[in-house]
Amino acid sequence: MANSFPTGGFGTGNPLEGIWQKMEEFRSTFEKRAGSRVGRGDVRAAVLALLAEQPMHGYQIIREIEERSGGSWKPSAGSVYPTLQLLADENLITSEESNGRKTYSLTESGRAEAASASDSSPFTSPDSSGDTGFSALPKAGMQLARVAAQVNSEGSPEQIRAAVQALDDARRRLHSILAQD
């Protein structure tokens, strides 16, 4: 069965498949330019800041960092759990197991460490005015990709057609921005 949705210049077949491919290319271009989003020290600062507010388990920490960074930074378990272990080795946090999950809390020295940390948020870079180390453009692009996926999965055929048209219009407008002197 042939797809009746316009592709809007993003590819053939499923219109959102082409959009996803372009968004992935877009994201990888910025990651190559910017390198790693955040260093291990930033994970440490973020963990300390979060645990200063309340005890949490590892998955909560990952989700909170992602939420507070506006979705532009989601540390992997491979960076969060070793950081938690390091903080435990330094006697800055303790863990308590409950229902098969470890919940981490700051010790008194951990509270002192968190309090002496920089006044700037570990979830944003100091020179970005709320942006999380990436420029605002890729962040906006990723937010656009998320809502495009939502329209694709929850929208009616008419809504999907309208979304494809809106994205095609946005692409043309971005090209016109590049064409300006």
Secondary structure, DSSP 8 states (H G I E B T S, - for coil): ----S--TTS-SSSHHHHHHHHHHHHHHHHHHHH-SSS-HHHHHHHHHHHHHH--EEHHHHHHHHHHHTTTS----HHHHHHHHHHHHHTTSEEEEEETTEEEEEE-HHHHHHHHHS-SS-TTS-TTTTT--SS-HHHHHHHHHHHHHHHHHHH--HHHHHHHHHHHHHHHHHHHHHHH--
